[in-house]
Amino acid sequence: MKITGINVWQLDLPLTKPYWLSGGRLKFEKLDSTLVRIDTDDGISGWGEGCPWGHTYLPAHGPGTRAGIATLAPALIGADPCALDEINWIMDVQLPGHPYAKSPLDMACWDIFGKATGMPLWRLLGAARPEAVPVNSSISTGTPEEMIALINAAAESGYTVHSAKIGGTDTAADIARIEAISAALPDGHSVTFDVNRAWTPATAIQVLNSVAARDWIEQPCETLQQCAHVASRVPQPILLDECLHDFEDHLTAWRQRACEGIKLKPNRVGGLTRARSIRDFGIAAGWRMHIEDVGGTVLADTAAIHLATATRPEYRLASWLCHYHLAVDPMPGQGARNSNGLVTPPDLPGIGVEPDGDALGPAMAAYR
């Protein structure tokens, strides 16, 4: 089997309401997503998606995704899409770095691999069955009362795992939020306090040593080194996210004892092939992992859920679904959908989501 063509579409994905994080300093109202379809001489096509969360969250942006694909695509024509390690080697030679641009191409090749073998990705990734994964709610920054109300509303929809956005320069406000939410959390529920790198190390140490709560704290500071400094001086388990870009970062985090868990996002690390390797390392390190993608439609969400369900529960925390925050749904009724706080990937060959190329309109770029 050989790749004969790569088509690219750009999608604007407006959010249902503005989304604030990192102590309110970052605001998002729409996402810029890139869909790719890889065609083969066997008549099998695979779909992939790359959708950064705006351009201020990570060193990635929508136009950069498409520029990277323009550089990579000609080198992939004629390659075997099922030879996933070879595909990634070709991309790394052609364009060092830029993992977010490689991710949709890698994802599309996995989709082809699944369709060619007649197996869903969860089976190719090692699972015996597609077990349900808890869905993580996302609680915007606000007063303690506002955030508790949002958690209670999420609980009524079946969510039992919550991500509460905190952070900023008002240490008293963050202490109040943490203490109130921990005290009000429904029985059997868990919470991660997501700082999105908004604290300095001094603020993190001050806040976390002032609260009784022993819940997960996510990405307290900007850099891996700063988070490692904090991790050695606070009693709460630390979860790392934005500072982990490649395998070397994860290895460094383990060496520095910087965390007890990570968020693993295929689009950030270069696709499912790289994410699977990091997942395996995380299991060897004994980490707990949230496995989800950075952003996008149900296509990107479903690909990540395949990897999540193929990860044993003792190493898995929960997964977040971006498409529930979108005002549009380009693939209605397809893919991994929230069902009372749980999500299960489809039992279809490949990813199990098939965008309608005609409905998407003409491709903005085509490589042959």
C-alpha positions as CSV (number, residue, x, y, z in Angstrom):
1,M,0.0,0.0,0.0
2,K,1.3,3.5,-0.9
3,I,0.1,7.0,-0.1
4,T,-1.1,8.7,-3.3
5,G,-2.5,11.9,-2.0
6,I,-3.0,14.2,1.0
7,N,-5.9,16.7,1.2
8,V,-6.1,19.5,3.9
9,W,-9.1,21.4,5.2
10,Q,-9.2,24.3,7.7
11,L,-12.1,24.5,10.2
12,D,-13.1,27.3,12.5
13,L,-14.5,25.8,15.7
14,P,-16.3,28.5,17.8
15,L,-16.7,27.7,21.5
16,T,-20.1,27.7,23.1
17,K,-18.8,30.4,25.5
18,P,-15.5,32.2,26.2
19,Y,-13.0,29.9,28.0
20,W,-10.6,31.4,30.5
21,L,-7.6,29.7,32.1
22,S,-4.3,30.3,33.7
23,G,-5.7,32.6,36.4
24,G,-7.8,34.4,33.8
25,R,-4.9,35.7,31.8
26,L,-5.7,33.5,28.7
27,K,-9.0,33.8,26.9
28,F,-10.3,31.6,24.0
29,E,-13.4,32.0,21.9
30,K,-12.7,29.8,18.9
31,L,-10.2,27.1,17.7
32,D,-8.4,26.8,14.4
33,S,-8.5,23.1,13.4
34,T,-6.8,21.3,10.5
35,L,-8.3,18.1,9.0
36,V,-6.3,15.9,6.7
37,R,-7.3,12.9,4.5
38,I,-4.6,10.6,3.3
39,D,-5.5,8.5,0.2
40,T,-3.8,5.3,-0.9
41,D,-3.5,3.2,-4.0
42,D,-5.6,0.5,-2.3
43,G,-8.6,2.9,-2.1
44,I,-8.4,3.2,1.7
45,S,-8.4,6.7,3.1
46,G,-7.6,7.8,6.6
47,W,-8.5,11.0,8.5
48,G,-6.5,13.0,11.1
49,E,-6.9,16.3,12.9
50,G,-4.6,18.8,14.5
51,C,-6.1,21.5,16.6
52,P,-4.0,23.6,19.0
53,W,-5.9,25.3,21.8
54,G,-5.5,28.8,20.4
55,H,-2.0,30.2,19.9
56,T,-1.2,31.2,23.5
57,Y,-1.6,27.9,25.3
58,L,1.3,26.0,23.7
59,P,4.1,26.7,21.1
60,A,1.6,25.7,18.3
61,H,-0.9,27.5,16.1
62,G,-3.3,26.5,13.3
63,P,-1.5,28.2,10.4
64,G,1.7,26.5,11.6
65,T,0.0,23.1,11.4
66,R,-0.8,23.7,7.8
67,A,2.6,25.1,6.9
68,G,4.2,22.1,8.5
69,I,2.0,19.7,6.5
70,A,2.9,21.6,3.3
71,T,6.6,20.8,4.1
72,L,5.9,17.2,5.1
73,A,3.3,16.0,2.6
74,P,5.5,15.7,-0.5
75,A,8.0,13.5,1.3
76,L,5.1,11.1,2.4
77,I,3.8,10.5,-1.2
78,G,4.7,6.9,-2.1
79,A,5.3,5.8,1.5
80,D,3.5,2.9,3.2
81,P,1.0,4.5,5.7
82,C,0.9,1.3,7.7
83,A,4.7,1.4,8.4
84,L,4.1,3.9,11.2
85,D,7.7,4.1,12.5
86,E,8.9,4.7,9.0
87,I,6.3,7.4,8.5
88,N,7.5,9.2,11.6
89,W,11.2,8.8,10.7
90,I,10.4,10.4,7.3
91,M,8.7,13.3,9.0
92,D,11.5,13.8,11.5
93,V,14.1,13.9,8.7
94,Q,12.0,16.3,6.6
95,L,11.1,18.7,9.5
96,P,12.8,18.4,12.9
97,G,10.5,19.4,15.7
98,H,7.0,20.8,15.1
99,P,5.2,17.7,16.5
100,Y,1.8,19.4,16.4
101,A,2.1,19.5,12.5
102,K,3.0,15.8,12.4
103,S,0.2,14.6,14.6
104,P,-2.7,14.7,12.1
105,L,-0.6,12.9,9.5
106,D,0.3,10.2,12.0
107,M,-3.3,9.9,13.1
108,A,-4.5,9.5,9.5
109,C,-2.0,6.7,9.0
110,W,-3.3,4.9,12.1
111,D,-6.8,5.2,10.7
112,I,-5.6,3.6,7.5
113,F,-3.8,0.9,9.5
114,G,-7.0,0.1,11.3
115,K,-9.2,0.0,8.2
116,A,-6.6,-2.2,6.3
117,T,-6.6,-4.7,9.2
118,G,-10.3,-4.4,9.9
119,M,-9.6,-3.6,13.6
120,P,-10.4,-0.5,15.7
121,L,-7.5,1.4,17.1
122,W,-8.1,0.3,20.7
123,R,-7.4,-3.3,19.5
124,L,-4.2,-2.2,17.6
125,L,-3.1,-0.3,20.7
126,G,-3.3,-3.5,22.8
127,A,-6.7,-3.5,24.5
128,A,-8.7,-6.7,24.8
129,R,-12.0,-4.8,24.9
130,P,-13.1,-1.1,24.7
131,E,-13.7,-0.3,28.4
132,A,-15.5,2.9,29.4
133,V,-13.2,5.8,30.4
134,P,-14.4,8.5,32.9
135,V,-15.0,11.9,31.4
136,N,-13.3,14.9,33.1
137,S,-15.4,18.0,33.6
138,S,-13.9,21.4,33.1
139,I,-14.7,24.0,35.8
140,S,-14.0,27.7,34.9
141,T,-12.3,30.0,37.3
142,G,-14.7,31.9,39.6
143,T,-15.7,32.4,43.2
144,P,-15.8,29.3,45.4
145,E,-19.6,29.4,45.2
146,E,-19.6,29.7,41.4
147,M,-17.2,26.9,41.0
148,I,-19.0,24.6,43.4
149,A,-22.3,25.3,41.5
150,L,-20.6,24.2,38.3
151,I,-19.2,21.0,39.9
152,N,-22.7,20.2,41.2
153,A,-24.2,20.8,37.7
154,A,-21.6,18.5,36.2
155,A,-22.3,15.9,38.8
156,E,-26.0,15.9,37.8
157,S,-24.8,15.1,34.2
158,G,-22.9,12.0,35.5
159,Y,-19.4,13.5,35.9
160,T,-17.4,12.2,38.9
161,V,-14.0,13.6,37.9
162,H,-13.5,17.4,37.8
163,S,-10.8,19.8,36.7
164,A,-11.1,23.2,38.5
165,K,-9.2,26.1,37.0
166,I,-7.4,28.2,39.6
167,G,-4.2,30.3,39.6
168,G,-3.2,34.0,39.6
169,T,-1.6,36.5,42.0
170,D,-4.4,36.4,44.6
171,T,-3.2,33.7,47.0
172,A,-6.0,34.2,49.4
173,A,-8.6,33.6,46.7
174,D,-6.9,30.4,45.5
175,I,-6.6,29.1,49.1
176,A,-10.4,29.8,49.5
177,R,-11.2,28.1,46.2
178,I,-9.2,24.9,47.0
179,E,-10.5,24.6,50.6
180,A,-14.2,25.2,49.6
181,I,-14.2,22.9,46.6
182,S,-12.5,20.0,48.5
183,A,-15.0,20.3,51.3
184,A,-18.0,20.4,49.0
185,L,-17.0,17.7,46.6
186,P,-19.7,15.0,46.3
187,D,-18.9,11.6,47.8
188,G,-16.9,9.4,45.4
189,H,-15.8,12.3,43.2
190,S,-12.3,13.6,42.6
191,V,-10.9,16.9,41.6
192,T,-7.7,18.2,40.0
193,F,-6.8,21.9,40.6
194,D,-5.4,23.1,37.3
195,V,-3.2,26.1,37.6
196,N,-2.2,26.2,33.9
197,R,1.3,27.5,34.9
198,A,-0.1,30.7,36.5
199,W,1.9,30.5,39.7
200,T,5.5,31.4,40.5
201,P,7.2,28.7,42.6
202,A,7.0,30.9,45.7
203,T,3.2,31.3,45.2
204,A,2.7,27.6,44.6
205,I,4.6,26.7,47.8
206,Q,2.8,29.3,49.8
207,V,-0.7,28.2,48.6
208,L,-0.2,24.5,48.7
209,N,1.3,24.5,52.2
210,S,-1.6,26.6,53.5
211,V,-4.4,24.2,52.5
212,A,-5.6,21.0,54.1
213,A,-6.6,19.5,50.7
214,R,-4.5,16.7,49.2
215,D,-6.0,16.7,45.8
216,W,-4.1,16.7,42.5
217,I,-2.4,19.9,41.5
218,E,-1.8,20.4,37.7
219,Q,1.0,22.4,36.1
220,P,1.5,24.8,39.0
221,C,4.4,26.8,37.3
222,E,5.7,27.6,33.8
223,T,8.7,25.3,33.5
224,L,9.5,21.7,34.3
225,Q,12.3,22.8,36.6
226,Q,10.0,25.1,38.5
227,C,7.4,22.4,38.9
228,A,10.1,20.0,40.1
229,H,11.2,22.5,42.7
230,V,7.6,22.8,43.9
231,A,6.9,19.1,43.9
232,S,9.7,18.5,46.5
233,R,8.2,21.1,48.8
234,V,4.5,20.4,48.9
235,P,2.3,17.5,50.1
236,Q,0.0,17.3,47.1
237,P,0.6,15.0,44.1
238,I,1.7,17.0,41.1
239,L,0.3,16.4,37.5
240,L,2.3,17.9,34.6
241,D,0.9,19.0,31.3
242,E,2.1,22.0,29.3
243,C,5.8,21.6,30.0
244,L,5.9,18.1,28.5
245,H,6.6,18.3,24.7
246,D,8.6,15.2,23.8
247,F,9.9,12.0,25.3
248,E,13.0,13.7,26.7
249,D,10.8,16.0,28.8
250,H,9.0,13.0,30.3
251,L,12.3,11.3,31.0
252,T,13.6,14.5,32.7
253,A,10.4,14.7,34.8
254,W,10.9,11.2,36.0
255,R,14.6,11.8,36.8
256,Q,13.8,15.0,38.7
257,R,10.8,13.3,40.5
258,A,8.7,16.2,39.3
259,C,5.3,14.5,39.3
260,E,3.2,11.6,40.1
261,G,1.1,11.9,36.9
262,I,0.9,13.5,33.5
263,K,-1.5,14.7,30.9
264,L,-0.7,12.9,27.6
265,K,-2.0,14.7,24.5
266,P,-1.2,13.2,21.1
267,N,-1.3,16.5,19.2
268,R,1.2,18.0,21.5
269,V,3.8,15.1,21.3
270,G,3.5,14.4,17.6
271,G,0.7,11.9,17.2
272,L,-0.5,8.5,18.4
273,T,2.8,6.7,17.7
274,R,4.7,9.0,20.0
275,A,1.9,9.1,22.6
276,R,1.9,5.3,22.8
277,S,5.6,5.3,23.6
278,I,5.2,7.9,26.3
279,R,2.2,6.0,27.7
280,D,4.3,2.9,28.0
281,F,7.1,4.9,29.7
282,G,4.5,6.3,32.1
283,I,3.3,2.9,33.0
284,A,6.9,1.8,33.7
285,A,7.4,5.0,35.8
286,G,4.2,4.2,37.8
287,W,2.4,7.4,36.8
288,R,-1.3,8.1,36.6
289,M,-2.3,9.6,33.2
290,H,-5.0,11.7,31.8
291,I,-5.1,10.8,28.1
292,E,-6.9,13.3,25.9
293,D,-6.1,15.7,23.0
294,V,-5.3,19.4,23.0
295,G,-8.5,20.3,21.2
296,G,-10.6,19.7,18.1
297,T,-13.7,17.8,16.9
298,V,-14.9,14.4,17.9
299,L,-12.3,13.0,15.5
300,A,-9.4,14.1,17.6
301,D,-11.2,13.3,20.8
302,T,-12.0,9.7,19.6
303,A,-8.4,9.0,18.5
304,A,-7.2,9.9,22.0
305,I,-10.0,7.8,23.7
306,H,-8.7,4.7,21.8
307,L,-5.4,5.1,23.5
308,A,-7.0,5.9,26.9
309,T,-9.1,2.7,26.8
310,A,-6.1,0.7,25.9
311,T,-4.4,1.9,29.1
312,R,-4.9,-0.1,32.2
313,P,-7.2,1.6,34.8
314,E,-4.6,1.7,37.5
315,Y,-2.5,4.0,35.3
316,R,-5.4,6.0,33.9
317,L,-7.2,9.0,35.5
318,A,-9.8,10.4,33.1
319,S,-10.2,12.0,29.7
320,W,-11.5,15.4,28.6
321,L,-13.7,15.8,25.5
322,C,-13.1,19.1,23.6
323,H,-16.1,18.7,21.3
324,Y,-18.5,19.3,24.1
325,H,-17.2,22.9,24.3
326,L,-17.8,23.6,20.6
327,A,-20.8,25.4,19.1
328,V,-20.5,23.3,15.9
329,D,-20.4,19.5,15.4
330,P,-19.0,18.6,11.9
331,M,-19.4,14.9,12.5
332,P,-22.8,14.5,14.3
333,G,-23.6,11.2,15.9
334,Q,-20.1,9.7,15.3
335,G,-17.2,8.8,17.6
336,A,-16.7,8.8,21.3
337,R,-19.5,10.6,23.1
338,N,-20.2,11.3,26.7
339,S,-22.7,8.9,28.3
340,N,-23.5,9.8,31.9
341,G,-19.9,10.7,32.7
342,L,-18.3,7.8,30.7
343,V,-17.0,7.5,27.2
344,T,-16.3,4.4,25.0
345,P,-14.5,4.4,21.6
346,P,-16.4,2.9,18.6
347,D,-16.0,-0.7,17.6
348,L,-15.3,0.2,14.0
349,P,-12.1,-0.2,11.9
350,G,-9.7,2.6,12.4
351,I,-10.6,5.6,14.4
352,G,-14.3,5.1,13.7
353,V,-15.1,8.6,12.6
354,E,-15.5,9.4,8.9
355,P,-15.8,13.1,8.1
356,D,-17.9,14.0,5.0
357,G,-15.4,15.4,2.5
358,D,-18.2,16.9,0.4
359,A,-19.8,18.7,3.4
360,L,-16.4,20.1,4.3
361,G,-16.1,21.8,0.9
362,P,-13.1,22.0,-1.3
363,A,-9.8,21.2,0.2
364,M,-7.6,24.2,0.8
365,A,-4.5,22.2,-0.3
366,A,-3.9,18.9,-2.1
367,Y,-0.6,17.1,-2.5
368,R,-0.1,14.3,-5.1
